[in-house]
Amino acid sequence: MNKIYLDNAATTPLSEEVIDAMVSTMRMNFGNPSSTHSLGQEAKILIENVRRQVADYLHVTPAEIIFTSCGTESNNMIIKSSVEHLGVERIISSPLEHKCVSESILDMKSRKGVEVNYIRPNQKGDIDLEKLEQLLMASEKKTLVSLMHANNEIGNLTDIKKVAELCKIHGALFHSDTVQTMAHMNLDFSDIPVDFASCSAHKFHGPKGVGFAFIRKASGLKGIITGGPQERSLRAGTENVAGIVGLGKALELSLAHMEDYTRHMQQIKSYAAEKLTAEVPGIKFNGRSAEMDNSLYTVLSALLPYKNPLIGLQLDMKGIAISQGSACSSGASKPSMVMMMVLSEDEMDHCTPLRISFSHMTAKEDIDALAAALKEISADFIIENTNVEHR
């Protein structure tokens, strides 16, 4: 059975060019980048070349790019160090954040007594920037605002430029989890005055286990993993040279083909919304995920008109890999906080969310197969419910 992969928001398959670049690095450039001999310095040069490549993409300086293991580590470092080393006493965020952000914030509240203010989104999943400004004006405490660029479950986009500008006006620091948008959108941090941002390579066909943090120079942020002087003493430990090279190659490919990839995925997403609407009566779409202008083109969040907690397993048995929510919370028995924010109590009780996420490798035939499978499952489910009602 050929697998159909529609869970690209969780992770993406590695590009063959990325694999080749990493294998070559592991074979030929195995030196420790901290070593002074030529083998070590050759590995160091590879790292610095990728650092410069990332910096050019974001229009920042190479010194502002710190390689990490993933977006989760980057977000933890930024939030916790902001409290530990920058004197942050208050954090403004939203209930829609990724768990690595929300749990880091709660950790700082518990251990350091940080005040936490949440901006509750509307039912479309939008953040009220007027409410943000009111909160920024309400306290003299040193504040960190942490709001993600694109939601990983419903795809809603936040105007991070406006958020960053508000933060600058009111003297707050701004951190954005940009894991879902990095290498998928043009990001210019010389124009967007964000202080901190994060990236995971595996979200754009790079390897797992490598990412980076953008840390605005002169911010004063310090590392939380201590030891050696690697990564400007902000992240101790021998660098993952092959992984960093893989990140660089994946970024290179994404930027070179961004226009074509974007157009393809927008068409696939639009086709998916139309096809599922036609084949699954009563289906709805969560947040702004079905909108082209206000959401990320890689994510479509659907709501099936019946309760079926086994839908992911049923689709997997039909050869379709898909998610009912964030991969980081898919094993939880409770619905995600994102779904709790955007769905009504009745929808929570009687409907089933489904996250469909695309890459440039997704074909219309994949969407046809998903629609046919959901049509079959939906029909069986409706018949089953009808039989129950007649007993």
Secondary structure by P-SEA (a helix, b strand, c coil): cbbbbccccccccccaaaaaaaaaaaaccccccccccaaaaaaaaaaaaaaaaaaaaaccccccccccccaaaaaaaaaaaaaacccccbbbbcccccaaaaaaaaaaaaccbbbbbbbcccccccccaaaaaaaaaccccbbbbbbbccccccccccaaaaaaaaaaaabbbbbbccccccccccccccccccccccccccccccccccbbbbbccccccccccccccccccccccccaaaaaaaaaaaaaaaaaaaaaaaaaaaaaaaaaaaaaaaccccccccccccccccccccbbbbbccccccaaaaaaaaacbbbbcccccccccccccaaaaacccccccccbbbbbbbbcccccaaaaaaaaaaaaaaaaaaaaaaaaaaac
